[in-house]
């Protein structure tokens, strides 16, 4: 679970996650999200996000029970902690806040979710059916914040025990979101299904299907899906040809695809690193 989630910035697409200012200035917030996603300098985004985090905290202080603000805060904190912070202690702190905001947002929109932190797997599953399409974005944000949290706390093996719940959550999200599905969820599912080896419950062949769905859903524009496919599936199963082909395609691709520029630049940097390390691994 130490791998960087290249696709985290795509979560800024989900409704509510671009709400950084009041509804009166929603046009500004939408444009800001687009500007972030189309930025080709990840360092600039990394340096700029802390200001947005403090802005979100101040807005949540003023409206502490607003699901939209809580969802936005959860997504920003999870994105920053998972993609841009490489200090384990700090990442754990940031993603803990992300998950707290996300749980509060869920609790405000769907009361049975308030007990999720202490729920057994069966109890958790029993509550999912009550969540409909109107709350899909909040559910997605909770799943994303939880995945970032589990990654940051991966030194604690108990965190792996929560993965089946998050898998079930994203399965339910896919069932209720319809045509408005956030395509990055397919990559998340692929990642989760390859975090564990097959002997411990991993499902690489199922993961392969999700990675390929992620690539198809974006018509190949999302290069991060190919990176995670290479790392999570091809590398895990020692498929060198597939591994190198996917990563070479990423390195040679045009990163300037609207809505994916930031994540594509990050994906190309990661692909180059993985290719350079391939001889030592295979």
Secondary structure, 3 states (H helix, E strand, C coil): CCCCCHHHHHHHHCCCCCCCCCHHHHHHHHHHHHHHHCCCCHHHHHHHHHHHHHHHHHHHHHCCCCHHHHHHHHHHHHHHHHHCCCCHHHHHHHHHHHHHHHHHHHHHHCHHHHHHHHCCHHHHHHHHCCCCHHHHHHHHHHHHHHHHHHHHCCCCHHHHHHHHHHHHHHHHHHHHHHHHCCCHHHHHHHHHHHCCCHHHCCCHHHHHHHHHHHHHHCCCCCHHHHHHHHHHHHCCCCCHHHHHHHHHHHHHCCCCCCCCHHHHHHHHHHHHHHHHHHHHHC
